[in-house]
Amino acid sequence: MVAVARSKLDEWIRAYGSAGFEALCPRVRLVKPRASLRILALAVALKQERPQRTAAQVHQVMVAPANSIHS
């Protein structure tokens, strides 16, 4: 069982009445990445270099000072 507010039901009824079933389908969301393509490419390269790295480890490598990476 799911509880739905009367206002939500009214909203769905109006949407269906004005645009049919398609109006009830979820909309595709277009979200811009928060990180630049350069940062994402670096993260992909680090993961491909060592596939066993976790996302947290990739993040650690990326934020570590440059001189400590090669130590």
PDB file with SEQRES, HELIX, SHEET and CRYST1 records, atoms N, CA, C and O in Angstrom:
SEQRES   1 A   71  MET VAL ALA VAL ALA ARG SER LYS LEU ASP GLU TRP ILE          
SEQRES   2 A   71  ARG ALA TYR GLY SER ALA GLY PHE GLU ALA LEU CYS PRO          
SEQRES   3 A   71  ARG VAL ARG LEU VAL LYS PRO ARG ALA SER LEU ARG ILE          
SEQRES   4 A   71  LEU ALA LEU ALA VAL ALA LEU LYS GLN GLU ARG PRO GLN          
SEQRES   5 A   71  ARG THR ALA ALA GLN VAL HIS GLN VAL MET VAL ALA PRO          
SEQRES   6 A   71  ALA ASN SER ILE HIS SER                                      
HELIX    1 AA1 ARG A    6  ALA A   19  1                                  14    
HELIX    2 AA2 PHE A   21  LEU A   24  5                                   4    
HELIX    3 AA3 LEU A   37  GLU A   49  1                                  13    
HELIX    4 AA4 ALA A   55  VAL A   63  1                                   9    
HELIX    5 AA5 ALA A   66  ILE A   69  1                                   4    
CRYST1    1.000    1.000    1.000  90.00  90.00  90.00 P 1           1          
ATOM      1  N   MET A   1       0.833  -1.179   0.000  1.00  0.00           N  
ATOM      2  CA  MET A   1       0.000   0.000   0.000  1.00  0.00           C  
ATOM      3  C   MET A   1       0.881   1.247   0.000  1.00  0.00           C  
ATOM      4  O   MET A   1       1.939   1.300   0.628  1.00  0.00           O  
ATOM      5  N   VAL A   2       0.401   2.231  -0.722  1.00  0.00           N  
ATOM      6  CA  VAL A   2       1.110   3.502  -0.802  1.00  0.00           C  
ATOM      7  C   VAL A   2       0.110   4.619  -0.571  1.00  0.00           C  
ATOM      8  O   VAL A   2      -1.000   4.587  -1.102  1.00  0.00           O  
ATOM      9  N   ALA A   3       0.498   5.594   0.211  1.00  0.00           N  
ATOM     10  CA  ALA A   3      -0.366   6.752   0.443  1.00  0.00           C  
ATOM     11  C   ALA A   3      -0.002   7.847  -0.549  1.00  0.00           C  
ATOM     12  O   ALA A   3       1.173   8.161  -0.736  1.00  0.00           O  
ATOM     13  N   VAL A   4      -1.017   8.425  -1.181  1.00  0.00           N  
ATOM     14  CA  VAL A   4      -0.814   9.516  -2.131  1.00  0.00           C  
ATOM     15  C   VAL A   4      -1.751  10.651  -1.741  1.00  0.00           C  
ATOM     16  O   VAL A   4      -2.937  10.435  -1.492  1.00  0.00           O  
ATOM     17  N   ALA A   5      -1.212  11.845  -1.693  1.00  0.00           N  
ATOM     18  CA  ALA A   5      -2.022  13.007  -1.312  1.00  0.00           C  
ATOM     19  C   ALA A   5      -3.048  13.311  -2.396  1.00  0.00           C  
ATOM     20  O   ALA A   5      -2.803  13.099  -3.583  1.00  0.00           O  
ATOM     21  N   ARG A   6      -4.180  13.803  -1.971  1.00  0.00           N  
ATOM     22  CA  ARG A   6      -5.255  14.154  -2.909  1.00  0.00           C  
ATOM     23  C   ARG A   6      -4.764  15.173  -3.939  1.00  0.00           C  
ATOM     24  O   ARG A   6      -5.148  15.107  -5.107  1.00  0.00           O  
ATOM     25  N   SER A   7      -3.926  16.108  -3.515  1.00  0.00           N  
ATOM     26  CA  SER A   7      -3.413  17.123  -4.439  1.00  0.00           C  
ATOM     27  C   SER A   7      -2.567  16.483  -5.550  1.00  0.00           C  
ATOM     28  O   SER A   7      -2.589  16.946  -6.690  1.00  0.00           O  
ATOM     29  N   LYS A   8      -1.827  15.426  -5.218  1.00  0.00           N  
ATOM     30  CA  LYS A   8      -1.018  14.722  -6.220  1.00  0.00           C  
ATOM     31  C   LYS A   8      -1.924  13.995  -7.208  1.00  0.00           C  
ATOM     32  O   LYS A   8      -1.674  14.013  -8.413  1.00  0.00           O  
ATOM     33  N   LEU A   9      -2.973  13.358  -6.700  1.00  0.00           N  
ATOM     34  CA  LEU A   9      -3.942  12.701  -7.594  1.00  0.00           C  
ATOM     35  C   LEU A   9      -4.574  13.716  -8.545  1.00  0.00           C  
ATOM     36  O   LEU A   9      -4.697  13.458  -9.743  1.00  0.00           O  
ATOM     37  N   ASP A  10      -4.972  14.863  -8.012  1.00  0.00           N  
ATOM     38  CA  ASP A  10      -5.547  15.909  -8.857  1.00  0.00           C  
ATOM     39  C   ASP A  10      -4.557  16.365  -9.930  1.00  0.00           C  
ATOM     40  O   ASP A  10      -4.940  16.604 -11.075  1.00  0.00           O  
ATOM     41  N   GLU A  11      -3.290  16.481  -9.552  1.00  0.00           N  
ATOM     42  CA  GLU A  11      -2.249  16.879 -10.499  1.00  0.00           C  
ATOM     43  C   GLU A  11      -2.127  15.848 -11.625  1.00  0.00           C  
ATOM     44  O   GLU A  11      -2.041  16.214 -12.797  1.00  0.00           O  
ATOM     45  N   TRP A  12      -2.121  14.551 -11.268  1.00  0.00           N  
ATOM     46  CA  TRP A  12      -2.021  13.489 -12.272  1.00  0.00           C  
ATOM     47  C   TRP A  12      -3.246  13.478 -13.185  1.00  0.00           C  
ATOM     48  O   TRP A  12      -3.120  13.281 -14.394  1.00  0.00           O  
ATOM     49  N   ILE A  13      -4.409  13.685 -12.618  1.00  0.00           N  
ATOM     50  CA  ILE A  13      -5.644  13.702 -13.414  1.00  0.00           C  
ATOM     51  C   ILE A  13      -5.601  14.853 -14.420  1.00  0.00           C  
ATOM     52  O   ILE A  13      -5.951  14.670 -15.586  1.00  0.00           O  
ATOM     53  N   ARG A  14      -5.174  16.039 -13.976  1.00  0.00           N  
ATOM     54  CA  ARG A  14      -5.078  17.188 -14.887  1.00  0.00           C  
ATOM     55  C   ARG A  14      -4.048  16.927 -15.982  1.00  0.00           C  
ATOM     56  O   ARG A  14      -4.288  17.250 -17.145  1.00  0.00           O  
ATOM     57  N   ALA A  15      -2.899  16.344 -15.619  1.00  0.00           N  
ATOM     58  CA  ALA A  15      -1.846  16.061 -16.605  1.00  0.00           C  
ATOM     59  C   ALA A  15      -2.346  15.061 -17.639  1.00  0.00           C  
ATOM     60  O   ALA A  15      -2.135  15.246 -18.837  1.00  0.00           O  
ATOM     61  N   TYR A  16      -3.006  14.003 -17.181  1.00  0.00           N  
ATOM     62  CA  TYR A  16      -3.543  12.989 -18.092  1.00  0.00           C  
ATOM     63  C   TYR A  16      -4.609  13.596 -18.999  1.00  0.00           C  
ATOM     64  O   TYR A  16      -4.653  13.301 -20.193  1.00  0.00           O  
ATOM     65  N   GLY A  17      -5.449  14.427 -18.445  1.00  0.00           N  
ATOM     66  CA  GLY A  17      -6.503  15.058 -19.229  1.00  0.00           C  
ATOM     67  C   GLY A  17      -5.973  15.995 -20.301  1.00  0.00           C  
ATOM     68  O   GLY A  17      -6.565  16.110 -21.375  1.00  0.00           O  
ATOM     69  N   SER A  18      -4.862  16.667 -20.019  1.00  0.00           N  
ATOM     70  CA  SER A  18      -4.340  17.634 -20.987  1.00  0.00           C  
ATOM     71  C   SER A  18      -3.368  17.023 -21.995  1.00  0.00           C  
ATOM     72  O   SER A  18      -3.313  17.475 -23.139  1.00  0.00           O  
ATOM     73  N   ALA A  19      -2.599  16.007 -21.598  1.00  0.00           N  
ATOM     74  CA  ALA A  19      -1.566  15.482 -22.505  1.00  0.00           C  
ATOM     75  C   ALA A  19      -1.565  13.961 -22.610  1.00  0.00           C  
ATOM     76  O   ALA A  19      -0.686  13.403 -23.268  1.00  0.00           O  
ATOM     77  N   GLY A  20      -2.511  13.278 -21.990  1.00  0.00           N  
ATOM     78  CA  GLY A  20      -2.588  11.826 -22.108  1.00  0.00           C  
ATOM     79  C   GLY A  20      -1.570  11.096 -21.251  1.00  0.00           C  
ATOM     80  O   GLY A  20      -0.962  11.663 -20.344  1.00  0.00           O  
ATOM     81  N   PHE A  21      -1.404   9.820 -21.569  1.00  0.00           N  
ATOM     82  CA  PHE A  21      -0.542   8.947 -20.769  1.00  0.00           C  
ATOM     83  C   PHE A  21       0.898   9.444 -20.718  1.00  0.00           C  
ATOM     84  O   PHE A  21       1.559   9.317 -19.687  1.00  0.00           O  
ATOM     85  N   GLU A  22       1.392  10.010 -21.821  1.00  0.00           N  
ATOM     86  CA  GLU A  22       2.786  10.488 -21.868  1.00  0.00           C  
ATOM     87  C   GLU A  22       3.076  11.505 -20.761  1.00  0.00           C  
ATOM     88  O   GLU A  22       4.205  11.586 -20.278  1.00  0.00           O  
ATOM     89  N   ALA A  23       2.077  12.270 -20.361  1.00  0.00           N  
ATOM     90  CA  ALA A  23       2.264  13.276 -19.317  1.00  0.00           C  
ATOM     91  C   ALA A  23       2.539  12.633 -17.959  1.00  0.00           C  
ATOM     92  O   ALA A  23       3.059  13.292 -17.059  1.00  0.00           O  
ATOM     93  N   LEU A  24       2.199  11.363 -17.803  1.00  0.00           N  
ATOM     94  CA  LEU A  24       2.406  10.670 -16.530  1.00  0.00           C  
ATOM     95  C   LEU A  24       3.764   9.979 -16.448  1.00  0.00           C  
ATOM     96  O   LEU A  24       4.185   9.560 -15.370  1.00  0.00           O  
ATOM     97  N   CYS A  25       4.448   9.859 -17.583  1.00  0.00           N  
ATOM     98  CA  CYS A  25       5.764   9.210 -17.621  1.00  0.00           C  
ATOM     99  C   CYS A  25       6.824  10.154 -17.068  1.00  0.00           C  
ATOM    100  O   CYS A  25       6.732  11.368 -17.249  1.00  0.00           O  
ATOM    101  N   PRO A  26       7.833   9.598 -16.392  1.00  0.00           N  
ATOM    102  CA  PRO A  26       8.904  10.455 -15.865  1.00  0.00           C  
ATOM    103  C   PRO A  26       9.629  11.167 -17.015  1.00  0.00           C  
ATOM    104  O   PRO A  26       9.830  10.601 -18.089  1.00  0.00           O  
ATOM    105  N   ARG A  27      10.008  12.400 -16.763  1.00  0.00           N  
ATOM    106  CA  ARG A  27      10.732  13.181 -17.776  1.00  0.00           C  
ATOM    107  C   ARG A  27      12.213  12.828 -17.716  1.00  0.00           C  
ATOM    108  O   ARG A  27      12.744  12.519 -16.650  1.00  0.00           O  
ATOM    109  N   VAL A  28      12.864  12.875 -18.854  1.00  0.00           N  
ATOM    110  CA  VAL A  28      14.306  12.658 -18.918  1.00  0.00           C  
ATOM    111  C   VAL A  28      14.986  13.898 -18.354  1.00  0.00           C  
ATOM    112  O   VAL A  28      14.687  15.025 -18.748  1.00  0.00           O  
ATOM    113  N   ARG A  29      15.893  13.668 -17.435  1.00  0.00           N  
ATOM    114  CA  ARG A  29      16.604  14.785 -16.825  1.00  0.00           C  
ATOM    115  C   ARG A  29      17.939  14.976 -17.505  1.00  0.00           C  
ATOM    116  O   ARG A  29      18.694  14.020 -17.684  1.00  0.00           O  
ATOM    117  N   LEU A  30      18.231  16.189 -17.882  1.00  0.00           N  
ATOM    118  CA  LEU A  30      19.518  16.528 -18.465  1.00  0.00           C  
ATOM    119  C   LEU A  30      20.299  17.308 -17.413  1.00  0.00           C  
ATOM    120  O   LEU A  30      20.036  18.484 -17.164  1.00  0.00           O  
ATOM    121  N   VAL A  31      21.256  16.631 -16.807  1.00  0.00           N  
ATOM    122  CA  VAL A  31      22.026  17.234 -15.728  1.00  0.00           C  
ATOM    123  C   VAL A  31      23.470  17.378 -16.182  1.00  0.00           C  
ATOM    124  O   VAL A  31      24.083  16.420 -16.652  1.00  0.00           O  
ATOM    125  N   LYS A  32      24.001  18.571 -16.038  1.00  0.00           N  
ATOM    126  CA  LYS A  32      25.402  18.800 -16.390  1.00  0.00           C  
ATOM    127  C   LYS A  32      26.282  18.214 -15.297  1.00  0.00           C  
ATOM    128  O   LYS A  32      25.959  18.317 -14.114  1.00  0.00           O  
ATOM    129  N   PRO A  33      27.410  17.588 -15.693  1.00  0.00           N  
ATOM    130  CA  PRO A  33      28.333  17.069 -14.675  1.00  0.00           C  
ATOM    131  C   PRO A  33      28.877  18.209 -13.817  1.00  0.00           C  
ATOM    132  O   PRO A  33      29.087  19.316 -14.313  1.00  0.00           O  
ATOM    133  N   ARG A  34      29.100  17.946 -12.567  1.00  0.00           N  
ATOM    134  CA  ARG A  34      29.656  18.961 -11.673  1.00  0.00           C  
ATOM    135  C   ARG A  34      31.150  19.129 -11.893  1.00  0.00           C  
ATOM    136  O   ARG A  34      31.699  20.211 -11.687  1.00  0.00           O  
ATOM    137  N   ALA A  35      31.805  18.053 -12.312  1.00  0.00           N  
ATOM    138  CA  ALA A  35      33.255  18.088 -12.518  1.00  0.00           C  
ATOM    139  C   ALA A  35      33.554  18.368 -13.987  1.00  0.00           C  
ATOM    140  O   ALA A  35      32.759  18.049 -14.871  1.00  0.00           O  
ATOM    141  N   SER A  36      34.706  18.966 -14.225  1.00  0.00           N  
ATOM    142  CA  SER A  36      35.106  19.238 -15.601  1.00  0.00           C  
ATOM    143  C   SER A  36      35.487  17.927 -16.295  1.00  0.00           C  
ATOM    144  O   SER A  36      35.757  16.917 -15.646  1.00  0.00           O  
ATOM    145  N   LEU A  37      35.501  17.972 -17.617  1.00  0.00           N  
ATOM    146  CA  LEU A  37      35.882  16.777 -18.380  1.00  0.00           C  
ATOM    147  C   LEU A  37      37.319  16.359 -18.073  1.00  0.00           C  
ATOM    148  O   LEU A  37      37.639  15.171 -18.103  1.00  0.00           O  
ATOM    149  N   ARG A  38      38.179  17.322 -17.780  1.00  0.00           N  
ATOM    150  CA  ARG A  38      39.576  17.008 -17.455  1.00  0.00           C  
ATOM    151  C   ARG A  38      39.649  16.194 -16.162  1.00  0.00           C  
ATOM    152  O   ARG A  38      40.404  15.225 -16.078  1.00  0.00           O  
ATOM    153  N   ILE A  39      38.881  16.581 -15.173  1.00  0.00           N  
ATOM    154  CA  ILE A  39      38.859  15.863 -13.891  1.00  0.00           C  
ATOM    155  C   ILE A  39      38.276  14.468 -14.073  1.00  0.00           C  
ATOM    156  O   ILE A  39      38.802  13.497 -13.528  1.00  0.00           O  
ATOM    157  N   LEU A  40      37.191  14.365 -14.838  1.00  0.00           N  
ATOM    158  CA  LEU A  40      36.584  13.054 -15.080  1.00  0.00           C  
ATOM    159  C   LEU A  40      37.535  12.147 -15.843  1.00  0.00           C  
ATOM    160  O   LEU A  40      37.614  10.953 -15.553  1.00  0.00           O  
ATOM    161  N   ALA A  41      38.265  12.699 -16.821  1.00  0.00           N  
ATOM    162  CA  ALA A  41      39.232  11.903 -17.586  1.00  0.00           C  
ATOM    163  C   ALA A  41      40.353  11.400 -16.684  1.00  0.00           C  
ATOM    164  O   ALA A  41      40.802  10.262 -16.822  1.00  0.00           O  
ATOM    165  N   LEU A  42      40.802  12.245 -15.765  1.00  0.00           N  
ATOM    166  CA  LEU A  42      41.838  11.822 -14.818  1.00  0.00           C  
ATOM    167  C   LEU A  42      41.331  10.684 -13.932  1.00  0.00           C  
ATOM    168  O   LEU A  42      42.049   9.712 -13.699  1.00  0.00           O  
ATOM    169  N   ALA A  43      40.115  10.801 -13.446  1.00  0.00           N  
ATOM    170  CA  ALA A  43      39.543   9.746 -12.603  1.00  0.00           C  
ATOM    171  C   ALA A  43      39.428   8.433 -13.374  1.00  0.00           C  
ATOM    172  O   ALA A  43      39.720   7.367 -12.832  1.00  0.00           O  
ATOM    173  N   VAL A  44      39.006   8.506 -14.624  1.00  0.00           N  
ATOM    174  CA  VAL A  44      38.905   7.293 -15.459  1.00  0.00           C  
ATOM    175  C   VAL A  44      40.283   6.688 -15.659  1.00  0.00           C  
ATOM    176  O   VAL A  44      40.446   5.473 -15.545  1.00  0.00           O  
ATOM    177  N   ALA A  45      41.279   7.517 -15.956  1.00  0.00           N  
ATOM    178  CA  ALA A  45      42.640   7.018 -16.175  1.00  0.00           C  
ATOM    179  C   ALA A  45      43.187   6.342 -14.924  1.00  0.00           C  
ATOM    180  O   ALA A  45      43.820   5.290 -15.012  1.00  0.00           O  
ATOM    181  N   LEU A  46      42.945   6.941 -13.762  1.00  0.00           N  
ATOM    182  CA  LEU A  46      43.428   6.347 -12.514  1.00  0.00           C  
ATOM    183  C   LEU A  46      42.751   5.004 -12.241  1.00  0.00           C  
ATOM    184  O   LEU A  46      43.398   4.069 -11.768  1.00  0.00           O  
ATOM    185  N   LYS A  47      41.479   4.907 -12.531  1.00  0.00           N  
ATOM    186  CA  LYS A  47      40.742   3.657 -12.317  1.00  0.00           C  
ATOM    187  C   LYS A  47      41.222   2.590 -13.299  1.00  0.00           C  
ATOM    188  O   LYS A  47      41.367   1.425 -12.929  1.00  0.00           O  
ATOM    189  N   GLN A  48      41.468   2.988 -14.557  1.00  0.00           N  
ATOM    190  CA  GLN A  48      41.945   2.022 -15.557  1.00  0.00           C  
ATOM    191  C   GLN A  48      43.359   1.558 -15.239  1.00  0.00           C  
ATOM    192  O   GLN A  48      43.723   0.414 -15.511  1.00  0.00           O  
ATOM    193  N   GLU A  49      44.154   2.454 -14.661  1.00  0.00           N  
ATOM    194  CA  GLU A  49      45.524   2.114 -14.294  1.00  0.00           C  
ATOM    195  C   GLU A  49      45.549   0.982 -13.269  1.00  0.00           C  
ATOM    196  O   GLU A  49      46.354   0.056 -13.369  1.00  0.00           O  
ATOM    197  N   ARG A  50      44.659   1.069 -12.285  1.00  0.00           N  
ATOM    198  CA  ARG A  50      44.532   0.048 -11.246  1.00  0.00           C  
ATOM    199  C   ARG A  50      43.047  -0.176 -10.990  1.00  0.00           C  
ATOM    200  O   ARG A  50      42.455   0.515 -10.161  1.00  0.00           O  
ATOM    201  N   PRO A  51      42.433  -1.135 -11.689  1.00  0.00           N  
ATOM    202  CA  PRO A  51      40.981  -1.359 -11.561  1.00  0.00           C  
ATOM    203  C   PRO A  51      40.515  -1.683 -10.144  1.00  0.00           C  
ATOM    204  O   PRO A  51      39.344  -1.486  -9.823  1.00  0.00           O  
ATOM    205  N   GLN A  52      41.410  -2.174  -9.297  1.00  0.00           N  
ATOM    206  CA  GLN A  52      41.000  -2.513  -7.930  1.00  0.00           C  
ATOM    207  C   GLN A  52      40.836  -1.280  -7.051  1.00  0.00           C  
ATOM    208  O   GLN A  52      40.327  -1.392  -5.936  1.00  0.00           O  
ATOM    209  N   ARG A  53      41.256  -0.099  -7.525  1.00  0.00           N  
ATOM    210  CA  ARG A  53      41.082   1.126  -6.746  1.00  0.00           C  
ATOM    211  C   ARG A  53      39.604   1.422  -6.549  1.00  0.00           C  
ATOM    212  O   ARG A  53      38.793   1.284  -7.465  1.00  0.00           O  
ATOM    213  N   THR A  54      39.279   1.831  -5.336  1.00  0.00           N  
ATOM    214  CA  THR A  54      37.907   2.262  -5.068  1.00  0.00           C  
ATOM    215  C   THR A  54      37.778   3.729  -5.468  1.00  0.00           C  
ATOM    216  O   THR A  54      38.775   4.402  -5.727  1.00  0.00           O  
ATOM    217  N   ALA A  55      36.553   4.209  -5.515  1.00  0.00           N  
ATOM    218  CA  ALA A  55      36.325   5.625  -5.822  1.00  0.00           C  
ATOM    219  C   ALA A  55      36.996   6.507  -4.769  1.00  0.00           C  
ATOM    220  O   ALA A  55      37.540   7.562  -5.095  1.00  0.00           O  
ATOM    221  N   ALA A  56      36.958   6.078  -3.517  1.00  0.00           N  
ATOM    222  CA  ALA A  56      37.600   6.846  -2.449  1.00  0.00           C  
ATOM    223  C   ALA A  56      39.107   6.923  -2.660  1.00  0.00           C  
ATOM    224  O   ALA A  56      39.717   7.963  -2.415  1.00  0.00           O  
ATOM    225  N   GLN A  57      39.712   5.819  -3.116  1.00  0.00           N  
ATOM    226  CA  GLN A  57      41.147   5.821  -3.368  1.00  0.00           C  
ATOM    227  C   GLN A  57      41.499   6.705  -4.562  1.00  0.00           C  
ATOM    228  O   GLN A  57      42.507   7.411  -4.539  1.00  0.00           O  
ATOM    229  N   VAL A  58      40.675   6.667  -5.596  1.00  0.00           N  
ATOM    230  CA  VAL A  58      40.889   7.543  -6.750  1.00  0.00           C  
ATOM    231  C   VAL A  58      40.835   8.996  -6.285  1.00  0.00           C  
ATOM    232  O   VAL A  58      41.669   9.810  -6.681  1.00  0.00           O  
ATOM    233  N   HIS A  59      39.867   9.315  -5.456  1.00  0.00           N  
ATOM    234  CA  HIS A  59      39.748  10.674  -4.927  1.00  0.00           C  
ATOM    235  C   HIS A  59      40.979  11.063  -4.134  1.00  0.00           C  
ATOM    236  O   HIS A  59      41.472  12.182  -4.271  1.00  0.00           O  
ATOM    237  N   GLN A  60      41.487  10.156  -3.304  1.00  0.00           N  
ATOM    238  CA  GLN A  60      42.679  10.438  -2.499  1.00  0.00           C  
ATOM    239  C   GLN A  60      43.865  10.765  -3.396  1.00  0.00           C  
ATOM    240  O   GLN A  60      44.604  11.710  -3.121  1.00  0.00           O  
ATOM    241  N   VAL A  61      44.056   9.994  -4.467  1.00  0.00           N  
ATOM    242  CA  VAL A  61      45.166  10.236  -5.381  1.00  0.00           C  
ATOM    243  C   VAL A  61      45.004  11.602  -6.047  1.00  0.00           C  
ATOM    244  O   VAL A  61      45.979  12.331  -6.226  1.00  0.00           O  
ATOM    245  N   MET A  62      43.783  11.937  -6.407  1.00  0.00           N  
ATOM    246  CA  MET A  62      43.538  13.186  -7.122  1.00  0.00           C  
ATOM    247  C   MET A  62      43.752  14.420  -6.243  1.00  0.00           C  
ATOM    248  O   MET A  62      44.177  15.459  -6.748  1.00  0.00           O  
ATOM    249  N   VAL A  63      43.473  14.330  -4.959  1.00  0.00           N  
ATOM    250  CA  VAL A  63      43.621  15.498  -4.080  1.00  0.00           C  
ATOM    251  C   VAL A  63      44.947  15.542  -3.370  1.00  0.00           C  
ATOM    252  O   VAL A  63      45.249  16.527  -2.696  1.00  0.00           O  
ATOM    253  N   ALA A  64      45.759  14.490  -3.501  1.00  0.00           N  
ATOM    254  CA  ALA A  64      47.078  14.473  -2.849  1.00  0.00           C  
ATOM    255  C   ALA A  64      47.985  15.509  -3.512  1.00  0.00           C  
ATOM    256  O   ALA A  64      47.907  15.718  -4.723  1.00  0.00           O  
ATOM    257  N   PRO A  65      48.837  16.152  -2.732  1.00  0.00           N  
ATOM    258  CA  PRO A  65      49.803  17.094  -3.321  1.00  0.00           C  
ATOM    259  C   PRO A  65      50.666  16.380  -4.364  1.00  0.00           C  
ATOM    260  O   PRO A  65      51.013  15.212  -4.188  1.00  0.00           O  
ATOM    261  N   ALA A  66      51.005  17.065  -5.425  1.00  0.00           N  
ATOM    262  CA  ALA A  66      51.739  16.471  -6.545  1.00  0.00           C  
ATOM    263  C   ALA A  66      53.054  15.826  -6.115  1.00  0.00           C  
ATOM    264  O   ALA A  66      53.427  14.787  -6.659  1.00  0.00           O  
ATOM    265  N   ASN A  67      53.764  16.414  -5.152  1.00  0.00           N  
ATOM    266  CA  ASN A  67      55.045  15.847  -4.763  1.00  0.00           C  
ATOM    267  C   ASN A  67      54.905  14.561  -3.961  1.00  0.00           C  
ATOM    268  O   ASN A  67      55.855  13.780  -3.911  1.00  0.00           O  
ATOM    269  N   SER A  68      53.764  14.309  -3.334  1.00  0.00           N  
ATOM    270  CA  SER A  68      53.603  13.078  -2.546  1.00  0.00           C  
ATOM    271  C   SER A  68      53.156  11.900  -3.410  1.00  0.00           C  
ATOM    272  O   SER A  68      53.243  10.752  -2.975  1.00  0.00           O  
ATOM    273  N   ILE A  69      52.685  12.164  -4.611  1.00  0.00           N  
ATOM    274  CA  ILE A  69      52.242  11.073  -5.499  1.00  0.00           C  
ATOM    275  C   ILE A  69      53.434  10.242  -5.939  1.00  0.00           C  
ATOM    276  O   ILE A  69      53.335   9.020  -6.052  1.00  0.00           O  
ATOM    277  N   HIS A  70      54.568  10.902  -6.191  1.00  0.00           N  
ATOM    278  CA  HIS A  70      55.727  10.197  -6.719  1.00  0.00           C  
ATOM    279  C   HIS A  70      56.699   9.769  -5.640  1.00  0.00           C  
ATOM    280  O   HIS A  70      57.790   9.294  -5.957  1.00  0.00           O  
ATOM    281  N   SER A  71      56.343   9.920  -4.389  1.00  0.00           N  
ATOM    282  CA  SER A  71      57.239   9.562  -3.293  1.00  0.00           C  
ATOM    283  C   SER A  71      57.262   8.070  -3.069  1.00  0.00           C  
ATOM    284  O   SER A  71      57.967   7.590  -2.181  1.00  0.00           O  
TER     285      SER A  71                                                      
END                                                                             
